Amino acid sequence: MPNEPAHDLSPSQETAVPGFAGPGHVAIIMDGNGRWAKARGRPRLFGHHAGAQRVREVVECCPRLGIKYLTIFAFSTENWKRTQVEVAGLMSLFRRYIAKELRELDAEQVRVRFIGDRVRLDQKLVKLMDEMEEVTRNNDRVHLTIALNYGARDEVARATRRLAQDVADGVLLPEHVDEETLPRYLDTRVLPDPDLVIRTSGEARISNFLLWQSAYSEYEFIDTLWPDFTAAELERLCRSYGARDRRFGAVTT
């Protein structure tokens, strides 16, 4: 991700829901595509295609709910362990998704970023990712971040290497390293931390996703499989979030 100035990290004010105090940044672990397809007697890639279509509906409803930032977990560093057929199919799906959605997302003023290690990815896919980021770089209605070949431990390791190199080069003094330093080296350095993390499909684990950034996030683990996830369900979860008392370690009177 190229160096870029930080953006306004306040929630979007473009909301049609009166009195709604929802999250400004929602992160989603999109799980359940394979099980959704299996239940219909179809191959796993059929579920992945259905899941990709669901992303559009979620992105479109973000402004109405005041969600300025949406981060989705598309492919993890651990997903390479899947069958060669499924991995190849997913990479092809990512290429088609970018080619198909680029112009429409740009027209809707959606800024797209990718996080994760691009070294292992096919160069044709990387070129499309670079193009999508460049074309949408001036948009500010919704910031869509796609985690592709992403793992939080890998991200922290890569960030630590860059930080250590700056220390070795004399750019950064060891005594100046604190908990505010490392985030400046993370893939998400220009993004606010997620307010709400949602995982679909009934699994109650975070699967190496935004470990540093979600230290104080609220979590929702829901049974819905990702291809069945709707804008209405997202609104329900955002309303639930708005009713929570977020103290960040403090005590309210």
C-alpha angles and dihedrals in degrees: 000000000000122000111272136163120267116261131223101287097198119112117269115270091207098103132134094193108098117223091007115150102180134151121296093207123037122184120194132199098205102210134163105051093124095048091046090055094044091054087058095046092249133125120268093253089062087062092048091054090051090049092052090055090052091060091068094058091049093049091049094054095049098090091051090054095044093248107151096171127043122179120187129191105227105161129000131210086248094055091080085080090072121097118293090241093055094045092049090047092051093050090051089049091052091052092049092045093055093045092048100041103036099090095040094049090048091049089052090052094246116155113213126204131173124214127192138064111310096187095093095043125101111267092232089058092046090052091053090048091051090049093050091051092048096047093049099037095110096049120107110170095094128001109215115192118190117201104213121173084356131154123166094222090050090048092052091046092052091046092049091052091053091047091048090050091053089051091049090049092050093245091117129032117224092230090058094059111106138142090289093057104063096054088063088065098045124103088247096053095128094045132082118243114267116266094198130025117195126193119190131203101050098280114134102205135091098225100213094305122147093331096168096038097049097054090119101022123126114240134215120188109190134181096227114113111234098249088056095049112117140192088249091058091048089053091051091052092047090052090051089051091052090058094055123103105232109195102162091216096316128112120240121213 
